Structures are given as C-alpha cells and as structure tokens.
Amino acid sequence: YLFCFLSFFLDGQAQVLLKQRQVSITRGHNTATSIDCIAEGISNFQSAYIHWYQHIPSKAPEQILYIGPTSVSYDDKSFSNKYSSLRKGSNICTFTINDINSNDEGTYYCAYW
C-alpha cells in the first residue's frame, strides 16, 4: 500500500496539513492494519469531518467513509464490517482495514473539508 499526504487551504485563509506516516504497508491475508492521519491547522478537530478514500490505479478514487463529530458514515453499508475509523487525541484520525485480501491493494488517503 502506498500512502500520501495532502495539504490545502480552507476558505483561502488557514492552511490545513494532513500527514500520513507510512509510505507502504504489507500485510498477509486475513490480518488487519491501521493508518493514522495527523491533522495540523484544524482548530476544532473533534467536530471536523475526516474522509477516507481508496485509489486503485486506472480507477477514480472511491470514498469509503467519513467520520463526523459523533459517528462514522459509510458510502456503502457493506463497508462497515471491513473498515472503521476513530479519533485519537486532539489531532489524529485512525483508519482500520480488517480481513485484508488482494482487493485491498491501493492507495489510501485522508481528506478534510
């Protein structure tokens, strides 16, 4: 898996930086892994909406879920057994992939708006 970071401006005023530390993760089938998204510049992180995407080469990125102030919302209800997300501390959002298989290969990234 290859992970990237995103940086952009919110309303043209404040800079937000989202960082993902792992460049690549390899896991065996039927295992799980987690990815941290470290947010800088989000003044009220606990109320922020953090989105998680999977990108497979030659396909458009697909949103998997987003975590809002009180819950996680899935783009497809079947994703709820496979993926999860939670907040840790004041600026970290963690994304977990369960029961890894070959269909999970791709680039995963977080986004904020």
C-alpha positions, -999 to +999 in steps of 0.1 A: +000+000+000+012+035-007+001+065+013+004+101+006-003+134+024-025+163+014-021+200+021-046+226+010-062+259+020-096+261+038-117+291+027-084+307+014-073+316+049-060+288+071-036+261+059-045+226+068-019+198+066-028+162+068+001+138+072+002+100+069+035+085+081+036+051+065+048+051+029+039+015+024+024-013+044+023-050+035+002-075+055-008-111+050-043-121+041-069-121+069-050-097+090-057-060+099-038-028+097-044+008+107-033+041+092-030+074+111-039+107+096-023+135+116-041+168+112-025+202+117-043+235+114-078+223+122-090+244+151-119+222+162-106+187+153-133+169+173-160+185+151-142+181+118-153+157+090-124+135+080-129+115+048-111+083+038-105+072+002-091+042-016-075+048-050-067+019-073-046+027-104-067+033-136-098+039-115-112+070-099-107+074-061-136+059-041-147+074-008-150+046+018-162+065+048-161+098+067-160+104+104-181+133+117-184+148+152-205+119+166-203+089+142-188+072+112-208+072+079-201+047+052-206+052+014-217+016+012-232-001+043-213-033+035-181-014+042-189-013+080-176-048+086-144-041+066-134-005+076-135+016+106-123+050+118-118+067+152-102+098+166-072+097+189-062+127+210-065+162+196-054+157+160-052+120+149-078+101+130-071+064+125-085+042+097-085+004+101-089-022+074-100-056+086-096-091+070-071-079+043-072-095+009-060-088-026-089-064-033-075-041-007-044-032-027-042+005-035-035+040-021-055+051+009-056+087+019-075+111+042-091+144+033-108+172+052-135+197+044 
